[in-house]
């Protein structure tokens, strides 16, 4: 099977998100213009590179997180884990502007050091980020589309002590979750090592 603009009848839903999987969840914290803390999960999120450490998240529509990260010039990332999955899901609700998803999900705010935006205190790891660039994306013809991206540089990393083992972040203990297609998620609970030929 292959197809272009018209999806075959046998595919009830667009499989794009089920194919581009698993996608890490960017649990993004921001502050609005009045200082109210906003929190929302984004599955179009990832790292862009290290040294300096940079991340991005992308939003369908100019949502609160995009607007706040653009206007305030900062945001946080908190690692979404199996233990925090229900709270993460609560924070995905579209609440009125000025309503804190931290409060709606019953989450304690972690205290930032370099910036003003809080992160999820119970998360095994979190980043404080300074916004580097925001942009509205376009399609292959150059037409602007209703999708927006934020690129940020990590200026402070928070790791809970119990998740450090042998000098490394213990990913399996943290049990991060990732988004797949449809309403499906997965948990990182297995790891295997593959050495490069020139290691």
N, C-alpha and C positions, 0 to 999 in steps of 0.2 A: 504494500500500500504506500502511496505517496499522494500528497495533495498540496494545493496552494491556498488561494483565498477562500475556496468553498470546501468545507469539511464534509467528508462522506457521511451518509445517513447512519452508518453503523456506529459512529462516534457521537454519543449523546452530548458529550461535553468536550470542550477544548482540552486536549491532553498535555498542553505545553507545560503547565506547572507540575504535572505528574512525571514528565520526562526530565525537566531541569530540577533534579532532586537528589539528595535532601538539601534544602536551603536553610542555612542558619537563620535564626530569628533575631533581628535587631530590636531589642526591647528598649525603645528610645524615650528618654526623659528630656523634657524641655520646660521652660518657664514662659508663660504668656506675658503680655504687656503689663499686667498688674501684679506679676510675681506669683501667680497660681501655678503649681506644678502639674504638668501634663505627662502622661505615660501611655505609650501605644506600641504594639508589636508590628514589625515590618519583616516580611519574609523575602523581600528583594533587598537584601543586605549582605555585606561581606567586607572583608579586608581588601584594601587596594595595594598594600605593600608595607614593608617594614623599614625602619631606619630612615626617615621617621615613620612610626606606625600610623597608618591612615585607614579609615573605614568610610563606607558610603551607605546610604539607604535611599530608596526610591519609593515614591508615593503616587498612586493613581488619584489625581486631583490634588489641589493645593490644600492639604489637610493641616490641622493645628500644628503637628510636629514640624512640618516643613516651614510653615510661616514663622513659628517661634524660633527655630534654629537659624533661619535667615535673619530675622529681625534682632534677636538677642546675640547672635554670633557664637552660640555654644549649644551643646547638648551632651547627654550621657548615654552610654550603652550599658545595659545590665544583662548578664547571661541568663537566658530563660532555661529552666531545668524542669525535670519531671516533678520535683516537689513543688515547684511554683507554677505548674501548668494551668491550674484552675484560676489562679490570680492573673496570670498572663491573659487568659481568655476573657476574664471580666474586663481587663483594661482595653480590650479591643472594641468595646461598645462605643458607638458614636454618642458621646455625651455633649451637652451644650458647652459652648466656649466659656471658660472660666470655672468649669467643674473639674476637680482633680480626680484622675483615675487612680492615683495612689490611695486616696481616701475611699473611693468606691470599692477597690479591691482589698482594703484593709492592710495595706503595705506600709511598713515603716520606711521612712526616707533615710538614705545614707547621706552623711555629711561630706560634701565635696571640699577639696583643698585648693585647687587652682581656679575653679570657676564657681558660679553660683547655683547651678542646676543640680538637684539631688539625683541619686540613683537608688535602686532597690537594695536596701540594707541586707536582706537575707540572701541575695544572689551571691554565689561563690566568687564571682569576678565581675568587675565593672570598669568602664573607662570614662574618664572625663575628656571631652573633646571640644576643640575650638573649631568653629565652622571655617573652612577654607574656601569653599565655593558652593553656590546654589545655582541651579539652572533648570529651565523648562526644556524638556526633551522634544525632539522632532522625529518625524518618520523619514523614510528613505528618500522622499521627494523634497525634504526641507520644510515641510509643513509642521508647525508647532502642534503638539498633542497635549492632552490634559494629563501629563505625567511630569513629575518633578523630582530632582535628585539633589541630595545634600552630601558633600564630601567634608569630612572632618579629620583633624589631626589629634591623636591621642596625646594629652599633656600630663595625665596622671592615671596610673593603673592601680586598682584596688583588688586584692585577693584575700579572701578569708584564710587565716592561718591553717585551718584543718584540711585545706585542699592543696597544700604543698607537701610533696613526698619526694625524697631523694633529689631535691633541687629542681623539681619540675612541678608544673600545675597538673594535678591529678584529674584529668578529664573524665575518666571512667567513674570516679567517685562523685564528681559533680553531676553526671548524668544529664548533659544538655539535651534539649529537644530540638527537632528541626521540622520544618514544614515540608510536606509532600504535596500531592495534588488533592483537589477536592477539599474535604474536611479531614484529611489524613495527616497524622504526625508520626514521628519516629523518635526513639530515644537512643542516644549513643551509649551502648552498654558492652561493646566489644571493640577491641583494637588489635591490629596485627602490624608487625614491622616489616618493611621492605627496604633493604639497603640499596642505594644507587650503585651503579657499576664502578664509579670512581671514588666511592667512600673508602 
